[in-house]
Amino acid sequence: MASFEITPEPGEAERKAILAALGAENAERQTGSDWADAQLPERPGEEDEP
């Protein structure tokens, strides 16, 4: 996971919530749509991508 500097310094519960939200946002960006997966051809080496 990437390192983030959060200011002002949040409490432990706030920090966990912020990092969870950032992680969820990042996960959403990495997924493709079902339509794109079905319609677009695979590119060489794509099967190795997470």
N, C-alpha and C positions, 0 to 999 in steps of 0.2 A: 504494500500500500504506500502511496506517496506520503511525503511528510508535509504537514501544513502548520503554519504559524497562525494561531487564533488569538486575536487581541480584542478587548481586554481579556485577561486570563479567565476562562470559564471554570465553573465548578466541575467535579468529576462526572456528574450525571449529564450536565450540559455538553461536556466534551464528547462523551459517548454518543449522545444524540446527534451532534453535529457531524461526527465522523461516520455514523451510520447513514445519515442523509447524503453525505458526499459519496459514500460508497454505492448507495442505491442509484444516485444520479449517474455515476460512472458506468454502472452495470447496464442501465437503460440505453446509454449511448452505444454500447458495444454490440447490441443485438440487432439483427436485421429483421425485416418484416417477413411474414409468411409469404406474401405476394412476391417479394423480391427473391426469396429463396426458390420459389417455384418457377418464376419466369426468367430469371437471369442465369446465364451459363456460369459454371464455376470457372475460376481462373486457376492456372497452374499453381500449386502450393497452397491453395486456400483450405484444403482439407486438414492442414496442420494448424490452422488458426484456432484460437480458443473460442 
